[in-house]
Amino acid sequence: WLAKVALPPSPLSREELLNRWDQHTAYCKHCREALSNMEVVQKGCAALFLAALVGAQTELAPNALCLPVELLGAVGMAGIQTLKQEFRFK
C-alpha cells in the first residue's frame, strides 16, 4: 500500500534543504562562536606566516626557523578555510 501513495513535491530545492548556514549555523550560538574563533585563528596563522616571511627576508631570524613557521602558517590558514566551508552547503 505504501508504493501507491505519492509524496507531494518539496517546495524547496536540494540546495535550500541542505543549506547548513540558513538551516542551522546562522541561528546556532555555538556554531557562530566556533566560526568566529576559527576566523581569529586563521588571522593569527596569516600573521605568523607574514612575520616568518619578513623575518627570513630581513634576516632577523634564521631561515631554518622561518621556513617551518611559514609552512605552519600556510597550512593552518588552508586547513581552517577547509573547516569553515563545512559550515555552509557543499
N, C-alpha and C positions, 0 to 999 in steps of 0.2 A: 504494500500500500504506500510506502514511502517513495517509491520510484514514480508514482503518478502525481505527487504533489510538486508543483513548480514553485520555486522561491521567487519572490519579487526581485526585480533588478535593484542593485545597490545604487543609491543616489550619488555616491562618491566614487571617484576614480581610485585606482590602486595607490597612486601617489598620495592622495588625500587620506586614505585609510591608514597607510603605513607611515605617515609623516610624523616622525618622532618629536620634532620640535613643536609643532602645533598641537599634537595629541597629548604630550606629556611634559617635555623639558621646559617649555615656556612657563608652565604653571607649577613645576616642582621646585620647591625651595632648595632641596639638596642637590638636584642636578644643576640648577643655575649657579649655586655656590661652587660646585665642583668644576664647572666650566670656567667660572671666574678665576678660580685657583690655577687651573691649567694655563690660562692666559697670562697670569702673573709669572708662573714658572717658565713659560715659553719666552717671555720678555727677558727673564733672568738668563736663560740659555743664550739668547741673542747678545746680551751684554757681555756674557762670559766669552762668547765667540769673538766679538769685536775687540775686547780687551786683550785676548791672547793674540789676535791678529796684529793689533797695534804693537804689542809687546815684542812680537817677533820681527816686525818691520823696523822698529826703532832700536832694537837690541837692548831693550830694558829688561828682558827676561831671556833665559837661554832657550834656543829653538827646541831642544829636547823636551822642555816643559811645555812650550807653547803649542806644538803640534797635537799632542794628546788632548789638551784643553780645547783647542779649536774643534777637533773631532767630536769631543764630548758635547760641546755646544751645538754643533750642527746636527748630530744625531738626536739630541734632546729636542731641538726645535721640530725636526721632522716627525719624531715619534709622537710628540704632543699634538701636532697638527693631525696626524692619523687618528689619535684618540678623540679629538674634537669632532671629527667627522662622524663618529658613532652617535653623536647626539642629534644628528639630522638624518633624513631619509636617504637611503642609498639607491 
